[in-house]
Amino acid sequence: MTWELFAVFLGSSIRLATPLLLAGIGEMVSERAGVLNMSIEGMMLMSAFAAAVGAWATGDPLVGLLIGIISVVPVSLLQAFLSNTLRANQIVSGIGINILVLGATTLAYREIFGARSRAEIPGLAKIKPPLLGDIPIIGPAVFEQVWLLYAGIAIIIVTALVLRYTSLGLAIHAAGAEPKAVDKSGLSVTAVRYGVVVFAGFMASLAGAFLSIGDIHTFTEGMTRGAGYLAIASVIFGKWRIGGTTLACLLFGAATALQFQLPALGVNVPNALLIMLPYLLALLAVGGLVGRQMAPATLGEPYRR
């Protein structure tokens, strides 16, 4: 493999890993507080659709991004209400929301664009950081990315600092490990868990918008295609840590990039096998074959005083 092809592969891996990383970090925070947010897939799809429609209707991708973020707020509040107030089964309610969003976006897409439309949608601009972007060969291929990627990295760094060094981070960890202790301290476990679900929805909205107006500048029915579930698997793969989750998302991104890289190198591998590879890695992660896993003690369990 030449350096040029390696640079293209690395840049593609980062680009394909970005929506997984954004959604995965939001999911990790939610699970740290004890909420298994299975509706992350639906949140991503809702934002992808709303951002695409907003950008198409106004001609401004920034407006589309804002509409994508706003569109996920009711979805995340619904998930938080079902999980924390009604104490519904978090897996069932999350999957139900995913199915609802898939049906709603498919219907709305066909009504707005038509069943066979592939309308070109204004997309977010790419930027090339100084110095890094000027590195020969590697710079343009790897570091010339949509600005939302760099904004997402900044948000993730802030999230890591909050979780590690602030009282809010301590409360989030405690809400998933010892919720009764949080309750006795005077904080509301329900409020903390509502907050993390909304935060997960915000991160998922960025991920969904990246898919439609950041990456391919269009929307297709069900375009997330399991990306939300891969994001959940990345949290398990990364053992509920930001560093591990980031590496898992990059691994899934690289596995997806192989679908395009290997044929370019003349390697004859069945395309179906390459498409299956990220999900096979996710299955290994969920199956506990990547080392010992220590999930938050009350993950998926509604809090009852």
C-alpha positions in Angstrom: 0.0 0.0 0.0 1.4 3.4 -1.0 1.5 6.3 1.3 -1.2 8.0 -0.7 -3.6 5.1 -0.4 -2.8 4.8 3.3 -3.6 8.5 3.8 -6.9 8.1 2.0 -7.7 5.0 4.1 -6.9 6.8 7.3 -8.9 9.9 6.3 -11.9 7.7 5.3 -11.7 5.8 8.6 -11.8 9.0 10.6 -14.7 10.3 8.6 -16.7 7.1 8.8 -15.9 6.9 12.6 -17.1 10.4 13.3 -20.9 9.8 13.6 -20.2 6.6 15.7 -17.9 8.6 18.0 -20.3 11.5 18.5 -23.3 9.2 19.2 -21.1 6.7 21.2 -19.8 9.4 23.6 -23.3 10.6 24.3 -24.4 7.0 24.8 -21.5 6.3 27.2 -22.5 9.3 29.4 -26.1 8.0 29.4 -25.0 4.5 30.4 -22.7 5.8 33.0 -25.7 7.3 34.7 -27.6 4.0 34.4 -29.8 4.6 31.3 -29.5 2.2 28.4 -30.5 4.5 25.6 -31.4 2.1 22.8 -33.1 4.9 20.9 -29.8 6.4 19.8 -30.4 4.9 16.3 -33.7 6.7 16.0 -32.3 10.0 17.3 -29.6 9.9 14.7 -32.1 9.1 11.9 -34.4 11.9 13.0 -31.6 14.4 13.0 -30.3 13.2 9.7 -33.7 13.7 8.1 -34.5 17.0 9.8 -31.1 18.5 9.0 -31.4 17.5 5.4 -34.8 18.9 5.0 -33.8 22.1 6.8 -30.7 22.6 4.6 -32.6 21.8 1.5 -35.5 24.1 2.3 -33.4 27.1 3.4 -30.3 26.5 1.4 -28.3 27.0 4.6 -26.6 23.9 6.2 -26.2 25.7 9.5 -29.9 26.2 9.7 -30.3 22.5 8.8 -27.9 21.6 11.6 -29.9 23.6 14.1 -33.2 22.1 12.9 -31.6 18.6 13.2 -30.6 19.3 16.8 -34.0 20.7 17.7 -35.8 17.7 16.1 -34.2 15.3 18.5 -35.3 17.1 21.7 -38.8 15.6 21.8 -37.4 12.2 21.0 -34.9 12.3 23.8 -37.5 13.7 26.2 -39.8 10.8 25.3 -37.0 8.3 25.9 -36.2 10.0 29.3 -39.9 10.0 30.2 -40.4 6.4 29.4 -37.2 5.3 31.1 -37.3 7.4 34.3 -40.8 8.5 34.9 -42.8 5.5 33.6 -39.9 3.1 34.4 -40.5 1.2 31.1 -38.2 -1.5 29.9 -35.4 0.6 28.4 -34.6 -1.9 25.6 -38.2 -2.3 24.5 -39.0 1.4 24.6 -35.8 2.3 22.8 -36.4 -0.1 20.0 -40.0 1.1 19.8 -38.8 4.6 19.3 -36.4 3.5 16.6 -39.2 1.8 14.7 -41.4 4.8 15.1 -38.8 7.2 13.8 -37.9 4.9 10.9 -41.6 4.9 9.8 -42.1 8.6 10.3 -39.0 9.7 8.4 -39.6 7.3 5.5 -43.2 8.6 5.1 -42.1 12.2 5.4 -39.2 11.7 3.0 -41.5 10.2 0.3 -44.0 13.0 0.8 -41.4 15.7 0.5 -38.8 14.4 -2.0 -40.6 11.5 -3.7 -39.8 7.8 -3.5 -36.9 8.0 -6.0 -35.5 11.4 -5.3 -31.8 11.9 -4.6 -31.9 15.7 -4.2 -28.6 17.4 -3.7 -28.6 19.1 -0.3 -26.3 22.0 0.8 -23.7 20.5 3.1 -21.4 21.7 5.9 -18.0 23.0 4.7 -14.7 21.3 5.2 -11.7 23.0 6.9 -8.0 22.3 6.8 -6.3 23.2 10.1 -3.0 25.1 9.7 0.2 23.1 10.0 -1.6 19.7 10.2 -3.4 20.3 6.9 -0.1 21.3 5.2 1.7 18.0 5.9 2.6 16.4 2.6 0.3 13.6 1.4 -1.2 13.0 4.9 -2.5 16.5 5.5 -5.1 17.0 2.8 -6.4 13.4 3.0 -6.6 13.1 6.8 -7.1 16.5 8.2 -9.3 18.2 5.6 -12.6 17.3 7.2 -16.0 18.8 7.9 -15.7 21.4 10.7 -18.4 19.5 12.7 -15.8 16.8 13.3 -13.4 19.2 15.0 -16.3 20.8 17.0 -17.3 17.3 18.1 -13.7 16.6 19.3 -13.8 19.8 21.3 -17.2 18.7 22.9 -15.8 15.3 23.7 -12.7 16.8 25.4 -15.0 19.0 27.5 -17.1 16.0 28.4 -14.1 14.0 29.5 -13.0 16.9 31.8 -16.5 17.3 33.2 -16.8 13.6 34.0 -13.4 13.4 35.6 -13.0 16.6 37.5 -16.4 18.1 38.4 -19.1 17.3 40.9 -21.5 16.9 38.0 -19.3 14.1 36.6 -19.2 12.5 40.1 -23.1 12.7 40.2 -23.3 11.0 36.8 -21.0 8.2 37.8 -22.9 7.7 41.1 -26.3 7.7 39.4 -25.3 4.6 37.6 -23.3 2.9 40.4 -25.0 4.0 43.6 -28.2 5.9 42.9 -29.4 5.7 46.5 -26.3 7.6 47.6 -27.1 10.3 45.1 -30.6 10.5 46.5 -29.4 10.7 50.0 -27.0 13.6 49.1 -30.0 15.7 48.1 -29.6 15.4 44.3 -32.3 14.0 42.1 -31.4 10.8 40.4 -34.3 11.3 38.0 -33.0 14.8 37.1 -29.5 13.5 36.5 -30.8 10.7 34.3 -33.1 13.0 32.4 -30.1 15.3 31.7 -27.8 12.5 30.4 -30.5 11.2 28.0 -31.0 14.8 26.6 -27.2 15.1 26.3 -27.1 11.7 24.5 -29.8 13.1 22.2 -27.8 16.2 21.5 -24.7 14.1 20.6 -26.8 11.8 18.4 -28.3 14.8 16.6 -24.8 16.0 15.7 -24.0 12.4 14.5 -27.1 12.3 12.4 -26.6 15.7 10.9 -23.0 14.7 10.0 -24.3 11.7 8.1 -26.7 13.7 5.9 -25.3 17.2 5.5 -21.7 16.6 6.6 -20.7 13.5 4.7 -22.8 12.7 1.6 -25.1 15.8 1.3 -28.3 13.9 0.8 -30.8 11.8 2.7 -31.9 8.2 2.0 -34.5 6.2 3.8 -33.1 4.5 6.9 -29.6 6.0 6.1 -28.2 5.3 9.6 -28.3 1.5 8.8 -27.5 0.4 12.3 -24.9 3.1 13.1 -26.7 3.8 16.4 -26.4 0.1 17.5 -22.7 0.2 16.5 -22.3 3.3 18.8 -23.9 1.3 21.6 -21.5 -1.6 20.9 -18.6 0.8 20.9 -19.4 1.8 24.5 -19.3 -1.9 25.5 -16.2 -2.4 23.5 -14.6 0.6 25.1 -15.6 -0.6 28.6 -17.6 2.6 29.4 -14.6 4.8 29.1 -14.1 7.7 26.7 -10.7 6.6 25.5 -11.8 3.0 24.9 -15.0 4.1 23.2 -13.0 6.4 20.9 -10.7 3.6 19.9 -13.7 1.3 19.3 -15.3 3.8 17.0 -12.1 4.3 15.0 -11.9 0.5 14.7 -15.4 0.3 13.4 -14.7 3.2 11.0 -11.6 1.5 9.7 -13.6 -1.8 9.2 -16.2 0.2 7.2 -13.5 2.0 5.1 -12.1 -1.4 4.0 -15.3 -1.8 1.9 -13.9 0.9 -0.4 -10.1 0.4 0.1 -9.6 -3.3 -0.6 -11.3 -3.2 -4.0 -9.2 -0.2 -4.9 -6.1 -2.3 -4.1 -7.4 -5.1 -6.3 -8.0 -7.4 -3.3 -10.9 -9.8 -4.2 -13.0 -10.1 -1.1 -16.8 -10.6 -1.2 -18.4 -7.2 -0.6 -21.0 -8.8 1.7 -18.2 -9.9 4.0 -16.8 -6.4 4.2 -20.2 -4.9 4.9 -20.7 -7.5 7.7 -17.2 -6.8 9.3 -18.1 -3.9 11.5 -21.2 -5.7 12.9 -19.1 -8.9 13.4 -16.7 -6.8 15.5 -19.7 -5.4 17.4 -21.0 -8.9 18.1 -17.7 -9.9 19.5 -17.8 -6.8 21.8 -21.3 -7.4 23.0 -20.5 -11.1 23.5 -17.8 -10.2 26.0 -14.9 -11.5 23.8 -12.8 -8.3 24.2 -11.8 -8.7 27.8 -13.5 -8.2 31.1 -16.4 -5.8 31.1 -17.6 -3.8 34.1 -20.9 -2.1 33.3 -22.4 0.5 35.7 -24.1 -1.4 38.5 -27.6 -0.2 37.8 -27.4 0.0 34.0 -30.9 -0.5 32.5 -32.6 -0.5 35.9 -35.2 2.2 36.7 -34.6 4.0 39.9 -37.0 3.4 42.7 -36.7 5.0 46.1 
